[in-house]
Every structure is written in C-alpha cells, then in structure tokens.
Amino acid sequence: MLKQIYLGLALHNHQPLGNFPWVFEQAYQQAYLPMVEALERYPAVRLSLHYSGCLIDWLEQNHPKFLDRLAGLVSRNQVEIMGGAYYEPILPSIPEADKLGQIEKMAVFIKRRFGMSPTGLWLAERVWEPHLPKSLANAGVQWTLVDDNAFKSLGLDEGSLFGYYLTEEQGFSVKVFPISKRLRYSIPWHDVDAVLSYLESEASDKEGKVAILGDDGEKFGIWPGTYDYCWQNGWIDNFFTALEANHDWLYTIPLGEYVNQFPPQGRIYLPCASYDEMLEWSLPADKSWEYTNLKRQLEAEGNQNITQFMYSGLWRNFLVKYPEINRMHKKMLRVHDKVYQARAISKDDCGMQELWKAQCNCPYWHGVFGGIYLADIRATNYSYLVQAENKADSIIHQPRSWLGKTFRSSKSWLEWRKLDFDDDGVEELLVDSDRFSVYLSPAEGGSIFEWDIRCHNYNVFSTLARRPEAYHKVLVEPPSEKQTREGGSIPSIHDLIRVKEKDSLGQLIYDKYLRSSLVDHFFGPGTNLEEFANQSYDELGNFVAQPYEFSVVRKSDELKILLKRVGALQIQSKSLPFEVQKEIRLVAGEDRMNVSYQLKNVSGSSIQTVFGSECNINLLGGGHNEQAYYRVPGIALDDHHLDSCGELTDVERITLGNRQLGIEMELTASPKVKLWLLPVESISNSEGGIEKIYQESCLLAALSLDLPPGSMVKFNLGWLVKSPIV
C-alpha cells in the first residue's frame, strides 16, 4: 500500500472584546480575509476553522459578506466550522450553566449562519482540566484539541500522537486530538519543503495516520513579520500549492470528518493542560525564566527523553500570580450568582449576555500578549460585569408588593456584607447600592480595590501593580546572540523577545503593594515625588497593606465604614506608636464618597512626618490620550494628560476625567494639600516587543504633620463623580 498521511488543520481566529476597532480591521485585512481568499483559490485544501463570538459579532456588523464567503466554503464541503464557548472564556473557570449556555449559543449561530451543526469545540487558550469531558458531552460536543505536551507527560511518545484518544469523566466521553508542537513551530515558520519533508517522513502504510496543527489564525498575517512572509512573499500560496500537488499521499481533512471515519488510538486521562508557553507564563517570574531556559537547553542537547516529563505550570496559578485577575474572576462569579437569582424572579433581560462577554479570557492571564496588562481590555471586562450586575439588581431590588402593600417605594437602595470575597482567608467588605459598588479590604490597609460607577458601567479602580516578569530578564541579562529556531525562515513569536525603544523604558520598578486606593503612607519630610514614583522612598509607618479594625454603622440610606489601626512610625531609630482612623461615608442614590481621616500621635514624643493618602484611578489615560485630562481651578497645568507627572502645592480641588467615557471625578481636600500626580506604567511584553504601557494614574494627597504627644489632626477627602462639561 502506498504510504499516506492525513493533515488536520484547525485554525482559531479571535479578537478580545475591548480591543481597538483598528486592530480588528487590521487583523481582518491581513489575516482573516487573505486566508478565506486563499481557500477559495485552493479548493482541495480542506480544514476546520473557528471564529470566536467576539470576532463574529464584529464581522456581522462590519464585514457580513465575509461570513457569506465562509458559508460558501462550508457548502462546498471544504471547511468545517468548529464550535466553542461563544465569548471565548477559559472554560474550566466559569460555572457549569455558563459553559453549557455559551456552547449552545455558538452552536445555534453556526447552524443558522452556516447550515451545519458543529461536532467539535475549540478550547480557549487550549486550557484543559480533567472534569471537562462531562461538561462537553452534556453540551453535545464530540471532540476537541489539546496540546501534545499533556499527552507526552503521560509517557506517550511522538509516534503515538497521530490520531485521537477517548477520555471520560463519570462515563461521559469526548474525543481529544493532540496538537503537534512540532507543526505549530514549523507552520509557517519553516520553508514549505521542510514541512512537506517532515510529513512525508511520517507517512505510513497504516490507514488513518493524521498529523494535527491547531493554532491561531493571526499567526498568518498579524504576528510580527508574518504578513509579508505569508502573503506578499507567498508562503501560504506555496504551502497550499504543495498540499494540492501531493494529494496522492497527503490528504487534508476536517477533524469532524476524521473522527467519523477512523477509530480512536485508545483511552487516555489528561492532566490539567494548555500549550507549553501558557504553562510557563503561569509560573512565578524567576521560576518561569529558569524553567524555560532549562527546558530549551535540554532540548538543544537532544534530551527529549527528559523534557517529555518536564511539565510545570497551571492556568489557575494566574489567579495567584496576579491578585487583580483573581478579584476580577471572583467578581464574575458573584455577578453570575446575581444574574441567575434574577432569572429565578423574572423572564426579563437579567444581564446574561453581558455576563458571558465578561468571561472573555483575555484579561484573565498574561504572557507574550498583553492580557491583564492591557488597561482597555481590563476595563471592558469590568464594564460588562457592571452592566450585567445592573440588570440583575434592577430585578432583584424592584419594589415588591404583598397584600396590596409596597415594601420599598424608593428606587434608591444600599446594602453591605462581610465575606471572603477573593478566597484569601480573610474577610472583605462589600457595599452595593443603586449608584455604586465599593469593595474594601480591611486586611490590606483598609484600602478600596473596586469602585463601580453604575450609571457609567465602569470600575474606576481597575488597576494593576508593577511586578517582575520573566521577560524582564532580557533587559538586565541580554542573551549573547539571538535565539531562533533551527531552519526557521523567521522566528516564532514565542521564541522572539524584542525590545521596543529601549531608551524610553527607563528602570524596572516594582510596586511593594497592590495599587488600590486609600493607601496610607508616612514619609520623611525630605521625600520627593521621584522617590515615590520609583519606589525608592522609605516607608516610615506600618500601615500599608496591614490590617485595620473595622465596623459599619448604617443609618437609613447612609453607611459609615470606620477603619482604625494603631501602628508605629520609625523615626530616628525609634518606634513611635501612632493611630490612624478613617471614616468612609457612602449614601444611596449619590455618586460621591467622603473620607475623614483622624491622625493621632499616641506616643510620648513629638512627631514630624508627612502623611499621604494614595488613590489609583484607571480612566484610560495612556498614550497621552487627549480625551483624558486633569483640571485644577486657577492653575494652568503644564501638561493636563492623565499620564503626566508633576507636583502641585496648596491644592483644594482637582478634577480628572475622560470625555469619551463620559466620566469626571472631582477630588476636594480639606485642609489644602500637596498633590503628587504620576502615571503607573508597566514594562510589558506584546506581539511587537517589550514596551512601557499605562496602567493607571496615581494621585497622592500629602499633608505635613508636626504633632506633639497626644495631639491629632483631621484631614478630609471627598470624591464626586459627574459628567464632563462638553
């Protein structure tokens, strides 16, 4: 029998919600459209395609004829459309009902638009956990793809990965294909002849042998250098031409068709999995760098017998590595509960679609792509969470009547509760009302980590701390020579770490605490803005990220949160006890927050220090956004942008806003304060390389103190949310 082999191509196409419109358009013009045009030119090339719901919604609005052309490829049996969870969530991370609902939504769309029912599913970021077979089977999914590293970690060798396996959970089974890492790193990075030579070497007289490529469609035009390489220089045309020319032994086949024709290789139980790079990114920064380099060194030495069993990392560790991701995730779970509570009350719109959009995976991790580091993407997910919560709460808190009596006639409402919101073992304080949600962490300095402005569907405290990343090592330990894959025409994005505008990056700065708000600092009188900005100052107090006692007083629609800590200041080698009390006042129906500080010297010595209350606000002020601004009455600012840096003295009032968001926040201080303004910018990796990226704007209100023993001073801050004057 003539030697033969099947090639199963599965391409995944996705853009995150909140990405810039021009990015969608560029991806369409440089990757999605050229691929469909190429498939139209090469009818013998058959494959499986997946488009996320985020991208589908954009295509339907902006390029509906593209979907018509795609439907034409489906109708001539050239393309199979893969299913998935509609808004591309990390499937194991969302509740079961949302898994089933999102998968069904995608299946319904595919049936309506393309006239076929999907049998397979694309796993977002290929994140697999052992419980998934039951969920997938219940959703009607027959097969999916998981990276081959998970199969190899169980002892399977390369020769055992040219087919699919059956796996199950409690008797619910699903078929899983192993994605070939070798093909991922060869297509399109290696010459077409090298790819064909490899496939020919694996061709067999055994019927049904199949090599699997499952990867991102963006690598064919959007990743650095790939548009010219794939389309202008003809890699795809050459590849497709070769596939058609060798159809006597090399057969392209959609994966759904393959599972109907050929039996499984056997049964398997996979560990928690994703692609190698995702698992490496989830490790702590120093261990990620160490593990990746060790593994690549062993591979270069030909020690695949060792690296096969080197399997480290877990997507869920992003919830540990980045507390900000964990809090977004737990917010999502809380909103899920509210949406389903509302559904039990009413058949009206309860925010289900917005909840599902907020489950989009992109800000729930970070690697070579921006993820949680992209302030716009982060803000968009929170925006959908607030929208969903608003819809659910409008039903949950609607006036109730019983025996002709209405139990709540006012539209305003306010409630609070203590619970371990982020599953860290200590309680947080959550305040919700018709106008806002405010989440506090008494254990972390009595700070506020979320403030949702409900009428704007926006969390103004969606911030991110600066922390070490593995790729920062290239800035301090540059390699002696560029690392590229042997035989590669251009390096893969996973191998290539570029540095954009190295001179503009400045020094690596890491925060000592999460960038929450109402963070209480004590400085020496000589501390300056630059020292605070680069985190080189001495913190005299032990109040930042330390536990505060707290109590709550409710009076009608007004809530007062009382926070207190008796700590110490280190002054001239002495530890002097000092008391900080702060009272946060919130009122139902109002978009304002009043904070009253009482700072008391409870030591027997006089204390001279500077107290600073820090707030961090994300109003999307990066890139010198002209729509995002500071304004100070009576002062002409040298630079009004939210990513500007400066010091103002004797400030009583300052406004920061974003006209595009429609939000202004006015801060008043009594007595007048010195104000430090600075952007918090991370050194982040992206498709284009390592660059400085805006996270939030930091405002620190500083007050000089000269307190004799037993004396105290009062200090008030007030925040008012309003709309910009057009």
N, C-alpha and C positions, 0 to 999 in steps of 0.2 A: 504494500500500500504506500502511496506517495506520502511523504511527510507533510504534515499540515499543522496549523495553529490558528486559533481564533484570537482576535484582538477586541477586547471590550473597552470601549472609550465611554467614559461618563464625565461630562463637563458640567460644573456647577457655576452659576452666574448670580451674583448678589451685589447689592449696594446697601449700606446701612441707612436706616431712617435717620434723617437729620443731616445727611451728607449734603454738600453744596450742589445746587442744580447743575452747575457747570461740570462737576465731577461725573454725575450721571450721564450728561451729554457726551463728555469726552470718552467715557467707557463704552457708550453706545457706538460712537463713530469709530473708535479704534479697536474694539474687541467684539462686541456682540453682533453688530451689523456685518462686519467683514467675515465673521465665521459663518453666518447664515448664507451670505453670498457665495462663499466657498463651497458650502454643502450643496447649494443649487447647481454649482458648476461640476460637482463630482458626485453624481447620483449613486455610485456604487459604494460610497463611504457611508456606513450605517453606524449609528451610535445612540447613546442615551444623553439627554440634556435635562438640566434642572435650572429653573429660574425661581428665585425667592419671591414671595409675595410682595416684599418691599419694592423689588425691581419691577414685578408685573404691574403693580399699581401705577408706577411711573410710566411704564411703556404704554399702558392703556390710555393714559392721559396725553402723552407726548408723541408716541410713535405707534399708534394702533395698527398701521399697515404691516409693521414688523411682525406682530402676532399673527396676522393673516398669512404672511410668508412662512412663518414657522408652522402654522396649521397645514400649509401646502406640503411641507416636508413630512409631516406626520401622515397625511392622507396617502402619500405615495410609499408609505411603509419604510421610509429611510430613517426617520427619527422617532424615538420613543421619549415621551416626556415623563420625567421622574416626579414623584410626589415628594412631600416633605411637610414639616410643620410650617404653616403659611408665612409667619413673620420671622422665621429663621432663629428660633430660640435654641439655646443649649438644652436639648430635650430632657436629659435627666434632672435638670434644675427646676423644672416647672411642675406644678401639680398635675395629677393624672387627668383630671377633667379638661385642663387646658391642652395637654398633649393630644387627647382624642379630638377635641374641638378644632385645633389648628390643623391637624392632619386631614380631618374631614373637610374643612374649608378649602384646602388646596385641592383635594380630590374632586370636589364639586366644581371648582373653577376649571380644572383640566378637562373634565367631562364636558362641560358647557362650551368651552372655547376651542378644544381640540378634538372632541368627539371620541375620546378614549378614556378608559379608567386606568389610572396608574397602578402598577403592581409593586413597584419599588419605591424606596424612600431615600432621599439624601439627608444624612445626619449633619446638622450644622456643626462645623469645625470637626466633624468626624468624632465627636465625643460619645463614647460608648460606655455604658455601665451594665453589669450583668442582669439587672432586673428588666431591661428594656424589651426582651422578646415578648413578654406578656402584654405590654402596652402596645407594641407594634402589631402583634397578632390580633388583638382586640380592635385595632383600627383598620384591619383588613390589609395590612402590609405583608407582602410575601418575602421581600428581600431587601437588603441594604448593603452598604460597603463600609469596611473598617480597615484601617491601615495594617500592613503586613507585620509591623513590629509587634503587634499584640499576638499574632499567630506564632511568630518566631520565639517569643518569650516563653511559649509553652513547649518548645522543643521541636517544632516543625521546621524542616529545612526548606531551602529555596525551591527544591523540586516538588514540594508538596503544596505549593501555593498557586497552582494553575487550574483552579476550579473553585467551587464554593462549598461551604460547610453548613450543616444544620446545627442550630443551637436552640435551647429552650429554657423556659422558666416556668416551673409548675405545670409542665405539659403543654405550654403554649410555645410553638416553634416558629422560627424565622430563618431564612437563608442568609448567609453572610459571605460576601466576596472579599478576599484580601487585596487591598490596593498595593500595587508594586511600587516600592520606594525607588527602585532602580529606574522604572519608567517615568516616575514623577521627576527624577533628576536628569532624565535623558530627553524628554519631550517638553519643550522644543530646544533644550539647551545644547544637545549634541547634533552632529551632522545627521541628515536623513539616512545616509548609507550606514552609519554606525548603529542607528536604531533598527534598521532592517536587518543588519547583520546579526544583532542580538536576537531578534525574533526568529530569524532563520535557524540560529544555533539551538533554539529551544523547540523548534518544530519537531513533531513526533508522529510516528505511525499509529499512536494511540488516539482514538477518536475523542474529540471533545476537549482537548487541552486548550486553555484560554489564559491569556495574559491580560491583566486588568490595570488600566490607568483611570484613576478617579482624581480629579484636580480642578482648580479654579479656572474658569474661562478667562479671567482677567490676565492670566499669565501669557495669553496670546494677544498682546497689544497694549496693556496698561502698565505692566511691571516695567521697570527701567530698561530701556533699550529694546523692548520687545516689539514695538510697533514696526520700526524699520526692519528689524530682523525677521519677524514673522510674515509681514505683508509687503513692505517695499522691496525687501531682498528675496522674498518668495519662499520662505521655509515651509509654510503651510501648503502652498501650491505644489512644491516639490514632494512633500510628505504624502499628500492626497494622491498625487500622480503615481507615486511609488506603490501606494496601497492598491490602487486600481490595476496597475501593471502586474502586480504579483497575486492577483486574485485566485490563481490556480492552487496556491498553498497557504495564502494568508487571507483570512476571512474576517471582515469587521462585522460585529453583531451587537444589537442592543441587548442589554443584560436580561431584560424581562423575557426576551425570546430565548436566550440561552438557558435559563432555568427551566423553561418548558420542554427543552429538547434533551437535556443531559442530567444525569443523576448527581447527587452530592458526593463529595470526596469522603464524607464521614460526619461524625458528630464532634462538636467542639464546645468548650465553655471558656469564653474570652474574659480576660481581666478588664478592669477599667482602662480605657484606651483613648487615644487620639493620635494625631501624627506626631512624629518624634519631636519636631520643633515646639509644638504646643506643650508637650510634657516637660521639655527642658525649660521653657519660659516660666512654667508654673513654680519652679524651684526657687528658693532664696537666691538672690543675685550672685553671691560669691560661689554658691554650690552649682548654680546653673552654668556659670563660666567654667568652673573646674570640671564638671561632668561632661559638658560638650567637648571641651578640648581633649579630655582623656579618651572619650569615645572616638573622636576623629583620629587621634594619634594611633589608637589600636587598629582602626580600620585601615589607615595608611600603611601600617605594618603587616596587614594581611591577617589580623587576628579576629576575623569574623566569628570564629568559634567562641570567642569571649564576648564580643559586643552583642551577639544574638541574645544573651541573657542579661545584658545591661538594660534594665527597664526601670526608669525612675520618673516620678512626677505624676500629677493628677490634676485635672481641671479644677476640681473643688478647692485646691490649695490657693487659687486666686482669691478666694473668699477670706483666706488667712493673710496672704501676702499684701492685699490691699483692703483694709477695713472699709474704705469708701465703696468698693464693689459689694462687700458683704451687706452694708447698710442699704444699698440700692436693691439688692436681692431680697432682703427681709422686708423692705417697703413693698416690693412687688407681691410678696406672699400675703402681706397684710391687706393690700388692696384687693387681691384675689378673694380673700375671705369676705370683704365688704361687697364685692360685686355679686358673689353667689348668695350672700344674705339678702341683697336687694332683689335678686331674681326670684327668691322664695316669696317675696312680698308682691311683686308686680311683674307684668309682662312688658313694661315699658323698657326703653333703652337704659340698661344698667351699667354701661361702660365696658362691656365685654371686648369689643374690638380695640378700644384704647388700651385695655389691659394686655391683650395679645401683642399689640405693637410695642408696648413697653418691655416685652420679654425678648425683643430682638437682641441677639447675642453680643453685638459689637462692643458695648461698653462694659461687658462682664468679664473681660480679660485684657491682657496686654502682652504684645510680643513684638515682632518686626513691624506690625501695623499698629496704628495709634491706639485703638481700643479705648480704655478708660481715660487715656491721656488727651483725647480729643474733646475739648470743652463743649463744642456744639453737639456732638453725639450724646455725650453725658446729659446735657441739658434737655435734649429731645426726649430721651427715655423718661426722664423725670416729668417732662411736660405731659406725656401720655399717661403716666401714673396719676398725676394730679387731675387730669381730665376724667379718667376712669373713677377716681375717688369722688370727684364732684358729682358725677351722675349717680353713683351708688348712694352717696349720702343724701342726695336730694330725695331719694325714695325712702331711705331708712329714717330720715328725720322729717318726713312730711307730716303735717298735722293729723292726728288720729281722733276719730270720733267714736263715742260709745254711749248708747242710750241718749243720743241727741246732744251730748256734751263734747266740746272740742277740748282736748287736753293740752294742746300747745298751739296758740294762735299766732305767735310771733315767728317770723322767718329766721330770726337770729337764734343761734344755739351755740353752746360751748360745753365740752366735756373733757375730762382728763383721766389718765390712768397710769399706774406704775406697772411696768413689766420688763422682762429681759428681752428687749426688742431685737437686739443683734446677736443673741445667744453667746454672750461672752461671760456669763456667770454673775453679772451684776445688773441691777435694775436701771432702766432709763425712765424718763418722764415724758409722756406723750400728751400734747394738748391739741385738740381738734376743735374747730368751730366752722361756722358758715363762711368765714372770710379767710381763715388761715389754718395751717398746721405747724406747730412748733415742737421740735423734738430736742430734749435736753439730756445731757449725760452728767449727772451729779458726780459720778466717779472720775470723770475726766475734767476736773477743774470747774464743774458747774457750767460747762460750755454748751452752746447750742450748735447742733450739727445739721439741722434741717429747718428751713422756714419756707413753707409753700405759700405763695400769694395766690389764692384760689381764683380770684377774678381774672388773673393773667395766666393761670395754668403753669406756674413757674416756681421752681425751687431756687431762691436766690443764694442759698448756701450750698449749692452743688459744687464742691471744691475738691482739690486733690493736693496732698502733701508731696514735697520733693523727696525722693528716696533713691538709694542705689539701684542701678540696673546692670545686668551682666554686660551689656554692650557699652557701658561707660568705660570698660577696661581698655577699649581701643583708643580712648583719649589719653590714658595715662600709661598704657603698656602697648603701644602700637606694634603690630607684627612686623617682622623684618622684610617680608615680601607678601604680595597679595596672594590670598588663597583662592584658587579656582579649581573647579572640578577637572580632573584629567580628561582631555579630549573635548572639553566643552568649547563651543563657539563663543558663548557669553556666559558669565557665571549666573547661577540661580540666585534669586532674591534671598533665599535662605542662607546662601554662602557669602553674600556680599554685604559688608557693612561699610557704608560710605559716610563721610563727614561733610556736611554742607556748611560752608562758611565758618571754618574752624575758628578764625579770629573773632567772630562775633559771639561764640558760645560763652566766653568768659570761664570762670571757675565752676567746678562742680560744687553745688550747695545742696545739702540735705537737711530737711527740717527735723527738729527734735520732738515734734508733736504734730498731731493732726491739725489741719488748717480749718478748725471750727471757729466759732465766734464767741465773744465774751471770754476770751482767754486773758487771764490776769497776770501781768508781768510786773516785776520790780527791777529797776536798773540803777546803776551808779549814776550820779549827776553828769558825768562826762560821756556817757554812752551816746553815740550818734546814729543817724539813720543808716549809714553804710554798714556799720557793725551789726545792726539789727537785720538788715536786708541779707547779709551773707552769713547770718547765724554765728558770728564770731564774738558776740557780746557775752558778758557774764550775767546769768540769771541769779539775782540776789535772793529771791524768795523760793519757797517750795509750794507754789500754788498751781503752776501749770501742770495740767494732766493729773492732778492729785485730787483725792475725794473730798467733796463738800457735803456737809449735813444739809438736809433739805426738808421743807414742809410746804404744804399747799393750803391756802385759805381761799375759800370760794364764797363770794357774796353776790347773789343774783347773777348777772351776766359778766361779772368781773372776777378775774382769777389773779391771785398774787402768789408767786413762787418765791419762797425765801430760801436763800442758799448761804451757808456760813462755813468758814474754815478758820481755825486757829492754827496758823503755821508758824514759820520763822523766817527772819531775814538774816543773811550772813553779811554783817557789816564790820569791817576792821577786825576780822578774825573772831568776832563774837556772834553767837546765835541768839538773836533777839526775838522773842515771841511777838506775833503780830496777828491781828484779826481782820479778815475781810468778810463783809456781809454784802450781798447784793440781792435786791428785790426786783423781780421781773413782773411787770403788770401787763395783763392782756385782757381785752374786753371784746365780747362777742359783737359782731357787726362792724368792727373797726379794723382798719389796716394800719395799726400802729403798735409799737412796742416801747414801753418805758422801762428804763433800768436805773435803779437808785443804788449807788454804792455808799457804804459806810466803812471807812478805813480807820482802824483804831490801833494805836500803839499801846499794847498791853505789857510792854517791858518796863524796866526801871531806868532805861537810858533814852536819851534823845535820839531820834532817827531822822536822817536826811537821805532821801531816796527819790526816785521818780517812779510813779505808778503809771502803767499803761494798760488800757483795755483794747484788745485787738479784735477786729472783725474782718472776716474774709468773705468777699462777695463776688459771685460769678454773674456778670451781666454781659458776657461775650465781648470783652473789650480788647481782644488780641488783634495783632496786626495793625495797630493804630486805627482801629475801626472808627470812622467818622461819625457813626451813629451812637457811639458810646462815649460818655463825657463826664467830667467833673464841672461843677459850677459853684463858686463861692461869692456870696454877696459882697460887693465893694472891693473885690480883688480881681484884677486881670491876670489870669493864670498864664505862665509862660508856655505851658503845654496842658491842654484840657483833656487829653485822651486818657482812657482808663488804664492803659498800660504805661503811663508816665510815672516818674518817680520824683518826689520832692517833699519839702518840709514847709509847713505853714504855721505861723505863730498867732496866738490870740484869736483863735477861731471859735466862733459861736455857732456857726451853721455852715453845712456843706451839702451839696446835692450831687448824687451820681445817678446816671440814667442811661437808657438805651432807647432811642426813638423807635427803632424797628421793633423792639419787644413791647414798646408802649409802657415802660416802667420807669418811674423815678423814685429814688429813695432819698429822703431828706434826713440828715443827722443833725441834731442840736445837742450842744454840750453846755452844762452849767456847773461850775464856772467855765470861762473860756479855757481852751486847751491848746497845747502844741499838737499838731497833727502830722503824722508821717504817712505818706502815700507811696505805695510801691506795687509793681506787678509781681506776682509769683509765677515764675516761668521755669518749667522743667526742661531738662536736656533729654529729648525723646527721640526714639528711632521711628522711622516711617519708610514707605516704599522708596522715597527719594534720598534717604540718608538721615544721619543724626543732626538734629536741629533744636533750636530753642523754641519752646511752644508755651503760649499763655495758658494759665490755669484759672487764675482769679486775681482780683485786686484786693490788696491788704490795706486797711486803714487802722492806724493805731493812735488813739487819743491819749496823750501823755499829760500828766499833772505832777508838778514838783511838790514834794512834801517835806515839811520841816516840823516834826511832831515831838513835843516834849512828852515825858512819860504820862500815860493815861489819857492823852488827848486824842481827838479824832477829827476827821474831815469828811464831809459829804460831797458826793460827786454824782451828777445825773446825766444820763444819755437818753435821748429819745429818737426813735426811728418812726418815720411816717412814710407810707407808700402812697404814691399818687401817679397820675398820668402826666407825661411831658406836655408842656405848652407848645403847640405847633405854630 
